Amino acid sequence: MDKKKVTIVTHSSKFHVDDVFAVAALSLLLEKNSSIEVIRTREQAVINTGDYVVDVGGVYDPSTNRFDHHQFGGAGEGSEGIPYSSFGLVWKHFGNTLCGDNTEVADVVNKVLVQPIDAHDNGVEIIKESVAGLRPYDLNQLKYIILPTWKEFDDIDKVFLQTVRYAQWILSRQIKVASDQVEGRVLVHEKYQSAPDKRIIEVDERLPWKEVLAQFSEPTYVIYNKRIDNTWSVKTVSVDPHGVGILEFVPRKAFPFEWAGKRGEDLERVTKVEGSLFSHRNRFLTVVKTREAAFQIAQLALNA
């Protein structure tokens, strides 16, 4: 059966991250059952013919699939008070569907990907510079490296479509990561509930344990097997799991000062635990050879 042809219209000329991701989101939504044509224009007559219109046209009307935010008064704000960009508007109405009707997953994607793009497109600062002129290199830099420079004469519409395909991959991966994260939270809760000592929790290395365990007062150390080399890590639960930089590593209870930076025999000498391999100088991580040694290390640190 032939697929229905659907047109997505957005503006021509230079593109931004929000229109790229708005088109990417709609493409993911529609591609299974539709043949999609993306049209880049500012001609109102052409805009009027679009099945979906994003970031152009001066109209926000989900009943007719119009998702612009440039009109006087904008198109509203999200839950954090950040004005919507075209991506945010598309996500508001179709994000839940893209996430398999899982609101929790859609909310995670909204927080980590959609709202930062909304904020940047609307000139809302969500990161404070601690070093003048030094900012994170993030998705909002996308247009600066992909748009043709003054020395290049690439077809900008072709570049736009290439960038949309890249954005589709990023969005698909973010939805997958968020979905697994939400599922993983449940498993971490179960690990906490079943732990004999709520101060020491054994988890799978890649489970999202930081934010979950921070909700409880007891967890102090986490133990997990490092698959890459089959060693065992004992890691501190941090005071602020959402901290940036060094704040992420501020522990509820640091490992003893005497362990800091020691390795191998030197570490075994101070811990008296056979198989001690390494203790980080910032006292938030200790690595040992076996699971038994990991629990010994955690218990020693608790009693220190």
C-alpha positions as CSV (number, residue, x, y, z in Angstrom):
1,M,0.0,0.0,0.0
2,D,1.3,3.4,-1.0
3,K,2.1,5.7,1.9
4,K,0.1,9.0,2.2
5,K,2.2,12.0,1.3
6,V,2.6,14.5,4.1
7,T,4.3,17.9,3.8
8,I,6.2,19.5,6.7
9,V,6.9,23.2,6.1
10,T,9.5,25.3,7.9
11,H,11.3,28.5,7.1
12,S,14.0,28.8,4.5
13,S,17.5,30.4,4.9
14,K,19.5,29.7,8.1
15,F,18.2,27.1,10.4
16,H,18.3,26.8,14.2
17,V,18.3,23.8,16.5
18,D,14.6,24.1,17.3
19,D,13.3,23.9,13.8
20,V,15.7,21.0,13.0
21,F,14.4,19.0,16.0
22,A,10.8,20.0,15.4
23,V,11.0,18.5,11.9
24,A,13.0,15.5,13.2
25,A,10.3,14.8,15.8
26,L,7.5,15.0,13.3
27,S,9.4,12.9,10.8
28,L,9.8,10.1,13.5
29,L,6.1,10.4,14.3
30,L,4.9,10.2,10.7
31,E,7.5,8.2,8.8
32,K,6.0,4.7,9.4
33,N,2.7,5.5,7.6
34,S,3.6,8.5,5.5
35,S,5.8,9.7,2.7
36,I,7.3,12.9,4.0
37,E,8.3,16.0,2.0
38,V,10.0,18.8,3.9
39,I,9.6,22.3,2.3
40,R,11.6,25.3,3.4
41,T,10.0,28.6,2.5
42,R,8.8,31.9,3.7
43,E,6.1,32.3,1.1
44,Q,2.7,32.4,2.8
45,A,0.9,30.7,-0.1
46,V,3.1,27.7,0.2
47,I,3.0,27.8,4.1
48,N,-0.8,27.6,3.9
49,T,-0.6,24.3,2.0
50,G,1.5,22.5,4.6
51,D,0.1,19.5,6.5
52,Y,2.4,20.5,9.4
53,V,4.0,23.9,9.8
54,V,6.8,24.6,12.3
55,D,8.8,27.7,13.2
56,V,7.2,29.9,10.5
57,G,3.8,31.3,9.6
58,G,3.0,33.2,12.8
59,V,0.4,30.7,14.0
60,Y,0.2,28.3,16.9
61,D,-2.9,26.1,16.4
62,P,-2.4,22.4,17.2
63,S,-5.9,21.7,15.7
64,T,-4.4,22.6,12.3
65,N,-0.8,21.4,13.0
66,R,0.6,24.9,13.1
67,F,3.5,25.3,15.5
68,D,5.1,28.7,15.4
69,H,6.2,30.8,18.3
70,H,7.4,34.0,16.7
71,Q,4.0,35.8,16.7
72,F,3.3,38.6,19.1
73,G,2.9,37.2,22.6
74,G,4.7,34.0,21.7
75,A,3.0,30.6,22.2
76,G,3.1,30.1,25.9
77,E,5.6,28.7,28.4
78,G,6.5,25.2,29.6
79,S,6.3,24.0,33.2
80,E,9.6,25.7,34.1
81,G,8.5,29.1,32.8
82,I,10.6,28.7,29.6
83,P,8.9,30.0,26.5
84,Y,8.2,27.3,23.9
85,S,10.2,27.1,20.7
86,S,8.8,25.2,17.7
87,F,10.4,22.0,19.1
88,G,8.8,22.5,22.5
89,L,5.4,23.0,20.9
90,V,5.7,19.8,18.8
91,W,6.9,17.9,21.8
92,K,4.0,19.3,23.9
93,H,1.5,17.7,21.6
94,F,3.3,14.6,20.2
95,G,6.1,13.8,22.7
96,N,4.0,11.4,24.7
97,T,3.1,9.5,21.5
98,L,6.7,9.3,20.4
99,C,7.6,7.8,23.8
100,G,5.0,5.0,23.5
101,D,2.4,6.9,25.6
102,N,4.7,6.8,28.6
103,T,4.4,10.2,30.3
104,E,7.3,9.7,32.6
105,V,9.7,9.0,29.7
106,A,8.3,12.0,27.8
107,D,9.0,14.2,30.8
108,V,12.6,13.0,31.1
109,V,13.2,13.8,27.4
110,N,11.5,17.2,27.8
111,K,13.7,18.1,30.7
112,V,17.1,17.0,29.3
113,L,16.6,17.8,25.6
114,V,13.5,19.8,24.7
115,Q,13.6,22.6,27.4
116,P,17.3,23.4,26.9
117,I,16.6,23.9,23.2
118,D,13.5,26.0,24.0
119,A,15.6,28.1,26.4
120,H,18.4,28.8,24.0
121,D,16.1,29.6,21.1
122,N,14.3,32.2,23.3
123,G,17.4,33.7,24.8
124,V,16.8,32.3,28.3
125,E,20.0,31.6,30.2
126,I,19.9,28.4,32.2
127,I,23.6,28.1,32.8
128,K,25.7,30.7,34.6
129,E,29.2,31.2,33.3
130,S,31.8,30.7,36.0
131,V,34.6,31.5,33.6
132,A,33.9,34.5,31.3
133,G,33.3,33.4,27.7
134,L,33.5,29.7,28.5
135,R,30.3,27.7,28.0
136,P,29.5,24.0,27.6
137,Y,29.7,22.7,24.1
138,D,26.2,21.3,23.6
139,L,23.6,20.7,20.9
140,N,22.9,24.4,20.6
141,Q,26.3,24.7,18.9
142,L,25.0,22.5,16.2
143,K,24.1,25.2,13.8
144,Y,27.5,26.9,14.1
145,I,29.4,23.8,12.9
146,I,26.9,22.6,10.4
147,L,25.8,25.8,8.7
148,P,28.1,26.6,5.7
149,T,30.8,29.1,6.5
150,W,31.5,32.3,4.5
151,K,34.0,30.2,2.4
152,E,31.5,27.4,1.6
153,F,28.7,27.4,-0.9
154,D,26.8,24.3,0.1
155,D,23.1,23.9,-0.7
156,I,21.6,25.0,2.7
157,D,18.4,23.0,2.2
158,K,20.4,19.9,1.6
159,V,22.4,20.6,4.7
160,F,19.2,21.1,6.7
161,L,17.8,17.7,5.7
162,Q,21.1,16.0,6.6
163,T,21.0,17.7,10.0
164,V,17.4,16.6,10.5
165,R,18.5,13.0,10.0
166,Y,21.2,13.5,12.6
167,A,18.6,15.0,15.0
168,Q,16.3,12.0,14.4
169,W,19.0,9.7,15.6
170,I,19.8,11.8,18.6
171,L,16.1,12.1,19.5
172,S,15.5,8.3,19.0
173,R,18.5,7.6,21.3
174,Q,17.4,10.0,23.9
175,I,13.9,8.4,24.0
176,K,15.6,5.0,24.3
177,V,17.9,6.2,27.1
178,A,15.1,7.8,29.0
179,S,12.9,4.7,28.7
180,D,15.6,2.5,30.1
181,Q,16.3,5.1,32.8
182,V,12.7,5.1,33.9
183,E,12.7,1.2,34.0
184,G,16.0,1.2,35.8
185,R,14.7,3.5,38.5
186,V,12.3,0.8,39.5
187,L,15.1,-1.8,39.8
188,V,17.1,0.5,42.0
189,H,14.2,1.0,44.3
190,E,13.9,-2.8,44.5
191,K,17.6,-3.1,45.3
192,Y,17.2,-0.5,48.1
193,Q,14.2,-2.2,49.5
194,S,15.8,-5.7,49.6
195,A,19.2,-4.6,50.9
196,P,20.0,-6.0,54.4
197,D,21.9,-2.9,55.3
198,K,20.3,0.2,53.7
199,R,23.6,2.0,54.0
200,I,25.3,-0.3,51.4
201,I,23.5,-1.0,48.2
202,E,24.6,-3.4,45.5
203,V,23.5,-2.4,42.0
204,D,24.2,-3.0,38.3
205,E,26.9,-0.6,37.2
206,R,24.8,1.1,34.6
207,L,21.5,1.5,36.6
208,P,20.5,5.1,37.4
209,W,21.2,4.8,41.0
210,K,22.5,8.2,41.9
211,E,19.2,10.2,41.8
212,V,17.1,7.3,43.2
213,L,19.3,6.6,46.2
214,A,19.6,10.3,47.0
215,Q,15.9,10.2,47.8
216,F,16.6,8.0,50.9
217,S,18.6,9.0,53.9
218,E,20.5,5.8,54.6
219,P,22.4,4.9,51.4
220,T,26.1,5.8,51.8
221,Y,28.0,3.5,49.6
222,V,27.1,1.7,46.3
223,I,28.8,-1.5,45.2
224,Y,28.9,-2.7,41.6
225,N,30.9,-5.0,39.3
226,K,32.8,-3.2,36.6
227,R,32.2,-5.4,33.5
228,I,35.1,-3.9,31.5
229,D,37.7,-5.5,33.8
230,N,35.7,-7.5,36.2
231,T,36.8,-5.5,39.2
232,W,34.5,-4.2,41.9
233,S,33.8,-0.5,42.7
234,V,32.7,1.0,46.0
235,K,31.4,4.4,45.3
236,T,30.0,7.1,47.7
237,V,26.5,8.3,47.3
238,S,26.8,12.1,46.7
239,V,25.2,14.9,48.5
240,D,23.9,16.4,45.3
241,P,23.4,13.8,42.4
242,H,22.5,16.7,40.1
243,G,25.6,18.7,40.9
244,V,27.9,20.0,38.2
245,G,31.6,19.2,38.1
246,I,33.1,18.5,41.5
247,L,29.7,18.9,43.2
248,E,28.7,15.6,41.7
249,F,31.4,14.0,43.8
250,V,30.8,15.5,47.2
251,P,30.0,12.4,49.2
252,R,27.7,11.8,52.1
253,K,30.6,10.1,53.8
254,A,34.1,10.2,52.2
255,F,36.5,7.3,52.4
256,P,39.2,7.6,55.1
257,F,41.8,10.2,54.4
258,E,44.6,7.6,54.8
259,W,43.3,5.7,51.7
260,A,43.4,8.7,49.4
261,G,45.4,8.1,46.3
262,K,46.8,4.8,47.4
263,R,47.1,1.7,45.1
264,G,47.9,-2.0,45.4
265,E,50.0,-3.0,48.3
266,D,50.0,0.5,49.8
267,L,46.2,0.4,49.9
268,E,46.1,-3.2,51.2
269,R,48.5,-2.1,54.0
270,V,46.1,0.6,55.3
271,T,42.8,-1.2,54.7
272,K,43.9,-4.7,55.7
273,V,41.6,-5.9,52.8
274,E,43.2,-8.4,50.4
275,G,42.6,-7.4,46.8
276,S,42.5,-3.6,47.4
277,L,43.5,-2.0,44.1
278,F,42.9,1.8,44.1
279,S,41.3,4.6,46.2
280,H,40.7,7.9,44.5
281,R,42.5,10.9,45.9
282,N,39.1,12.8,46.2
283,R,37.9,9.9,48.4
284,F,34.7,9.1,46.5
285,L,35.8,5.8,44.9
286,T,37.6,2.6,45.9
287,V,38.3,-0.3,43.6
288,V,38.9,-3.9,44.7
289,K,39.2,-7.4,43.1
290,T,36.2,-9.2,44.5
291,R,32.6,-8.7,45.7
292,E,33.6,-9.9,49.2
293,A,36.4,-7.3,49.4
294,A,33.9,-4.6,48.2
295,F,31.6,-5.2,51.1
296,Q,34.5,-5.3,53.5
297,I,35.7,-1.9,52.2
298,A,32.2,-0.4,52.5
299,Q,31.8,-1.7,56.1
300,L,35.3,-0.3,57.1
301,A,34.5,3.1,55.6
302,L,31.1,3.2,57.5
303,N,32.9,2.5,60.8
304,A,35.8,4.9,60.2
